[in-house]
Amino acid sequence: NAAQPAPATGSPEETDVDRKRFDGKVALVTGATSGIGRATAEGFAREGARVVVVYVNAAAAQATADALIAIGAAAIPCAADVSDPVA
């Protein structure tokens, strides 16, 4: 009648579904204000990542970061042109 050890993942009640894959991680997403980039940023945010929203237009990056924050994510905007090696 020995007690069963807790699973290696944590408490007995915790499952893989309860944990977010990217808790404690930072995701830097370029082109994050629309299309695939925006969907990627939102996906990382839903999975617990802190998201750096990178886009050439600062206002658009801020708007996307604000939208992620509104759903409870941690996000910051970053205006950058990643296609320009000098920038």
Helices and strands as residue ranges (DSSP letters): E 26-30, H 35-46, E 50-55, H 58-70, E 75-79
